[in-house]
Amino acid sequence: MIHKDSLLQFKEYFDQNIGQEVSIKADAGRNKFLEKSGTIEGVYSNYFLIKDQLNCNVCYSYSDLSNKLEVTFHEDGRIIGNISDKSLPKL
């Protein structure tokens, strides 16, 4: 189980980085992954919104970070941060 304070910290981090470029790697099961790149468009109480390269909105919940999602933050083509299940403290 993920500590609630950890998820709140990640929400605040996403909130501070609206407009930031990100790439997302999502576990699709059976050793398959989906990768998307885009910009953080919105941050809400239970999910965050990414506008991808095709101008489509995709939303992810903060709880997805616990086991399905890896988010990498970029600035000017450089990686400046990474959030995944490995960076979340467990209860």
Backbone as a ProteinNet text record, in pm:
[ID]
protein_1_A
[PRIMARY]
MIHKDSLLQFKEYFDQNIGQEVSIKADAGRNKFLEKSGTIEGVYSNYFLIKDQLNCNVCYSYSDLSNKLEVTFHEDGRIIGNISDKSLPKL
[TERTIARY]
84.1	0	88.8	48	123.6	77.8	172.4	142.4	71.9	-38.2	-119.5	-39.1	50	131.5	222.2	269	353.5	277	153.7	72.3	42.4	20.5	-3	121.1	238.5	362.5	377	342.5	352	251.1	132.2	32.7	87.4	147.9	205.5	317.8	399.2	508.7	454.4	350.7	288.4	228	165.1	102.3	205.1	323.8	429.9	491.5	465.8	528.7	429.1	316.7	221.3	293.2	276.7	344	476.4	521.6	648.8	635.4	739.1	742.2	768.8	694.7	712.8	705.3	765.5	742.7	690.7	596.7	530.2	546.8	587	598.6	498	398.5	291.9	300.3	283.4	283	151	159.9	39.8	19	99.3	85.6	162.6	192.8	264.8	391.6	470.7	597.7	583.2	470.5	448.1	434.6	485	478.9	429.4	356.1	312.8	391.4	441	516.3	451.6	439.1	381.8	466.5	468.4	533.3	432	446.8	354.1	386.6	286.4	300.3	193.2	230.1	132.3	36.5	-90.6	-191.6	-273.4	-299.4	-382.7	-354.7	-378.5	-358.5	-484.8	-544	-670	-653.9	-756	-743.7	-706.2	-755.5	-728.6	-649.7	-626.9	-556.1	-485.7	-394.3	-329.2	-350.1	-347.2	-381.8	-258.9	-233.2	-121.1	-177.4	-126	-160.8	-45.6	-76.1	29.6	65.6	156.4	206.9	99.3	-6.3	-115.6	-225.5	-198.6	-293.8	-414.4	-397.3	-502.1	-473.8	-579.2	-564.8	-570.2	-476.1	-470.4	-459.4	-541.3	-532.4	-484.6	-413.6	-360.2	-389.4	-418.2	-439.7	-305.9	-297.6	-175.3	-149.2	-255.3	-235.4	-173.4	-185.9	-117.3	33.8	83.9	228	275.8	182.8	221.4	267.8	220.3	264.8	261.6	209	189.9	263.5	312	350.8	488.7	561.9	688.2	681.9	703.7	696.3	835.1	884.4	1014.4	991.7	1048.6	1034.3	1153.7	1125.6	1230	1229.9	1349	1362.8	1474.1	1440.4	1536.6	1604.2	1526.6	1578.7	1655.4	1673.8	1745.3	1646.6	1680.4	1598.3	1627.7	1521.2	1540.7	1475.5	1400.7	1337	1264.2	1233.6	1167.9	1082.4	960	871.5	821.6	835.2	784.7	755.2	713.6	685.1	809.6	928	1051.1	1078.6	1015.5	1039.5	931	835.2	728	756.8	752.8	767	642.2	662.2	551.9	516.2	391.9	350	384.1
-118.1	0	124.7	224.9	348.8	447.6	516.3	615.1	735.3	779.4	888.6	1017	1045.5	1166.4	1166.8	1048.6	1038.6	1080	1033.5	1069	1219	1278	1422.7	1500.6	1451.1	1516.1	1512.3	1400.3	1389.9	1481.8	1493.5	1585.6	1727.7	1767.1	1900.7	1919.6	1816.2	1824.2	1843.2	1767	1783.2	1922.8	1970.6	2102.1	2212.8	2198.4	2296.8	2288.9	2180.1	2158.6	2155.6	2226.1	2236	2303	2246.1	2296	2227.1	2143.6	2072.9	1956.7	1933.6	1818.2	1692.2	1585.9	1457.9	1343.5	1232.8	1108.8	1008.1	925.4	831.2	691.2	601.3	459.7	385.9	324.2	256	106	30.2	-115.2	-161.5	-229.5	-278.6	-427.5	-487.2	-628.5	-718.8	-837.5	-938.4	-883.6	-811.8	-754.9	-658.4	-589.9	-489.8	-352.9	-251.4	-115.4	-20.5	80.3	188	312.1	383.8	505.1	622.8	733.1	857.1	973.4	1077	1201.5	1313.5	1413.4	1525	1629.5	1709.6	1820.7	1809.4	1839.4	1838.7	1955.1	1923.5	2025.5	2063.7	1968.2	1996.8	1899.7	1946.8	1865.4	1876.8	1763.6	1760.9	1673.8	1664.6	1596.1	1448.8	1378.5	1235.6	1195.2	1288.2	1253.3	1375.7	1347.7	1456.1	1432.6	1540.2	1537.8	1571.5	1489.5	1509.4	1533.5	1634	1654.7	1594.4	1488.6	1418.6	1489.9	1429.7	1490.7	1504.3	1425.9	1432.8	1527.5	1604.4	1700.2	1632.2	1509.3	1435.6	1444.1	1454.6	1454.7	1311.8	1280.8	1150	1174.6	1106.1	1127.7	1001.2	1022.2	915	949.9	849.1	874.1	865.7	932.1	927.8	786.9	710	572.5	485.3	524.3	451.4	453.5	556.2	565	451.8	388.1	284.5	155.8	125.9	-0.4	-5.8	95.1	83.9	189.1	292.7	411.4	460.9	510.4	579	711	821.6	953.6	1016.7	1060.4	1126.6	1270.1	1364.2	1506.9	1553.9	1635.7	1684.4	1836.9	1892	2035.7	2055.4	2116.7	2139.7	2009.7	1901.5	1772.6	1693.9	1751.5	1681.8	1625.7	1512.9	1454.3	1529.9	1580.2	1655.3	1587.1	1478.8	1409.2	1285.3	1196.8	1072	1030	986.2	935.6	798.5	701.2	566.4	496.9	369.4	295	279.5	287.2	273.3	395.8	509.9	631.3	655.7	564.1	577.6	492.8	550.7	469.1	382.5	261.3	168.6	171.9	134.7	123	-14.2
0	0	0	-74.9	-86.5	20.7	77	179.7	115.1	174.2	119.8	105.5	200.3	193.5	70.8	31.1	-88.1	-212.3	-222.9	-338.7	-340.3	-223.3	-215.5	-257.9	-221	-262.7	-414	-474.2	-619.3	-687.2	-630.2	-685.6	-683.5	-572.1	-561.5	-663.5	-683.7	-780.2	-921.5	-957	-1088.4	-1100.4	-994	-994.7	-1020.4	-964.3	-982.7	-1122.3	-1193.1	-1323.5	-1438.7	-1425.3	-1536	-1652.9	-1771.2	-1890.7	-1917.3	-1824.4	-1837	-1934.6	-2013.8	-2103.2	-2021.7	-2052.6	-1984.6	-2085.1	-2048	-2121.3	-2020.4	-2064.1	-1975.6	-2031.1	-1944.3	-1979.4	-1891.8	-1955.4	-1881.8	-1904.7	-1798.9	-1806.7	-1866.9	-1981.3	-2049.1	-2023.1	-1936.2	-1903	-1997.1	-1950.8	-2028.5	-2094	-2014.2	-2058.9	-2176.1	-2185.3	-2288.5	-2222.8	-2291.1	-2238.3	-2346.4	-2303.5	-2391.8	-2353.7	-2452.7	-2424.6	-2494.6	-2422.3	-2475.6	-2427.3	-2507.2	-2468	-2480.7	-2397.9	-2403.8	-2299.7	-2267.8	-2174.9	-2066.8	-1942.9	-1834.1	-1856.1	-1875.9	-1904.3	-1782	-1694.7	-1579.1	-1466	-1344.5	-1225.1	-1141.4	-1109.2	-1036	-911.9	-831.4	-702.7	-715.7	-817.3	-829.4	-952.8	-1043.9	-1167.1	-1225.1	-1319.5	-1392.9	-1541.5	-1617.5	-1758.7	-1842.2	-1943.6	-2034.9	-2174.1	-2243.3	-2384.2	-2464.4	-2542.6	-2614.5	-2744.8	-2821.5	-2944.6	-3051.4	-3042.2	-3139.5	-3094.5	-2987.8	-2930.7	-2865.3	-2823.2	-2751.4	-2601.7	-2522.7	-2377.6	-2325.2	-2237	-2172.6	-2023.5	-1942.8	-1798.3	-1728.5	-1619.1	-1536.1	-1391	-1310.6	-1167.7	-1094.9	-981.2	-901.7	-851.4	-827.1	-780.2	-889.2	-1017.3	-1124.3	-1105.1	-1036.5	-1011	-921.2	-849.3	-754.3	-820.5	-942.9	-1001	-1153	-1218.9	-1363	-1444.3	-1380.4	-1453.7	-1414.2	-1512.6	-1487.8	-1564.5	-1495.6	-1557	-1550.7	-1666.2	-1674.4	-1718.7	-1644.8	-1673.2	-1756	-1858.5	-1948.6	-1951.5	-1973.4	-1996.1	-2097.7	-2209.5	-2318.1	-2361.4	-2367.1	-2411.7	-2306.2	-2186.6	-2079.9	-1978.5	-1920.1	-1813.2	-1684.6	-1620.4	-1495.2	-1374.9	-1398.8	-1287.3	-1333.7	-1238.4	-1270	-1150.2	-1177.9	-1073.2	-1116.5	-1026.7	-1053.7	-921.7	-929.5	-807.2	-720.7	-778.7	-701.7	-615.1	-649.8	-572.9	-467.5	-455.9	-357.5	-234.1	-115.2	5.3	27.2	70.3	97	245	277.6	418.3	470.9
[MASK]
+++++++++++++++++++++++++++++++++++++++++++++++++++++++++++++++++++++++++++++++++++++++++++

